[in-house]
Amino acid sequence: MPLLFNDGPDAIERQNEAVSEEQRSSEISATPVKHFDAVVIGAGFSGLYMLYRLRELGLSTRVYEAGAGVGGTWYWNRYPGARCDSPSVHYSYSFSPELEQEWEWTEKYPRQPEILRYLNHVADRFDLRRDIQLNTRVLSIIYNEASNLWMIKTDQGDQVSARYCITAAGCLSTPNTPKFPGLASFQGQVYHTGQWPHEGVDFTGKRVGVIGTGSTGIQVIPQIAKQAAHVTVFQRTPNYSLPARNRPLTPEEKASVKANYPQLRQTDRESAAGFTITRNEQSALEVTAEERQKKFEEVWAIGGFQVLASFSDIGINLESNTYMADFVRAKIGETVHNPEVARLLMPHDHPIGTKRICIDTGYYETYNRENVSLVDVRTSPIEEITPTGLRTKDAEYELDALVCATGFDAMTGALFNMEIRGKNGQLLKEKWADGPRTYLGVMTAGFPNLFIITGPGSPSVLSNMTVSIEQHVEWIGDCVQYMREHHCSSIEAEVAAEDAWVAHVNEVANFTLFPRANSWYLGANIPGKPRVFMPYVGGVGNYRIKCQEVADKGYEGFCLMTYD
Ligand code: NA7
């Protein structure tokens, strides 16, 4: 018989006893099993808030975190220049007005150390650390149908059971280092930006190769160039990058934000991307060429994501999009002195905004430095890494250090790294072999009581992550509360609802220009990964309404099991 939901310490005790009985007959009975109401995997933005929320609900919770500290993405990505591309006052928690008032953001776009300090402050302020086990990687999450519990094993030998399992493992947390032949033979240092050494790296006097020109490469290259003897950038595909126009926040701005946080958060929640952008409702085709140019210049001066909101149809109409793309290409041409280098840096194979747009500080200007050179590895592919450098089809480059800014196995990588088995022993990786299948991006059929924070099929990486994370955490918390009130022991997505949601996610994506790019949104950066558009393009505000409607209708599309 399924265990009951706990209502307090006595109930936890009863559950632990019940689990002990259960485990005697289960396959994993050899090692003592500790029981928690909930296990959360990851202690980044999602995991910290999930823990806070579950504690508020009175659930015994254990968080497992692979890193030696909290912070998730901001714990690992310590490369020089690492910075968030969402504005700091929007990229922060809204659940605590006191936290909002006491924390002081210093710049428009927060640097990695500042965000990490913030998350450590949150962990301390809300006394979260006592339920977080660091340096612990979850190896498997296996559903036991007889007990209706998840059995979780870690690389530290933990073996625990939990009614609820919540993955907060990050969408961009599994680094992708391509299997370059000869990589192991390299005598210099090799770094991946997503696993940067905590003590930092001194590139002074070094010849550094950087592979990758996505958001990360575009941030790290200008910083390394300031220090290294020479930087050789190996670029396979040029990306569009927009100026950040980063700057310190003024005392007046800080005060104004603090006075208006509730309103700011509300606008963020109702917006398309999770933060406030001034949208122009006009089509780029409705105006004259001069008006278009004027508008483009206006938004370029503001910088950041605002540039893509210059006209209403940049994301859906190829002609409008091409006007914008031409404008950015012209800006690259104006900035980069060497015309051949400028030409190589101009993106040409995808509409602007269909790959994650990059936001930079001095990226294109960096190519005017004497100590920076650009190699096009599209026409002259990397053939091997040698003991002393890198060899392409046409040339050999002597290097002392190699930086791989080669991205992540996005959205599904962290999930597939664990053995996640649902009903009938089904492996999540197998269920999703042709692409992820979720209902609302938060649950998948056959895996009861397993929640995925910002999973595929939710706005997730297409939005300001903190807004999407808070929405998911609160939705999951409300769902758990509902289950308690309605004596439910399990919730599971129905296959029909999941099928309909997957169809809807695809339909909305296909309405846009997104599928035209070989992006990590589609898994195109990982050889062999199915080409399926993973995040939900329908917008944060609309998605929130949909999730709320589902909840208001008693979790429509989900199957809830009661225990009486
Ligand atoms: P991205 O955006 O996936 O960029 C990875 C870069 O690495 C990109 O330029 C790739 O070129 C390049 N790459 C990957 N594999 C290779 C090989 N084998 N040879 C040459 N070049 C290669 O990752 P980021 O870390 O920059 O950004 C990820 C997200 O984090 C970002 O979008 C923000 O949301 C935060 P390609 O384009 O595949 O030709």
Residues whose N, C-alpha, C, O or C-beta is under 5 A from the ligand:
A	BS01	NA7	L172 P178 I211 G212 T213 G214 S215 T216 G217 F234 R236 T237 R356 A405 T406 G407 F408 W520 N525
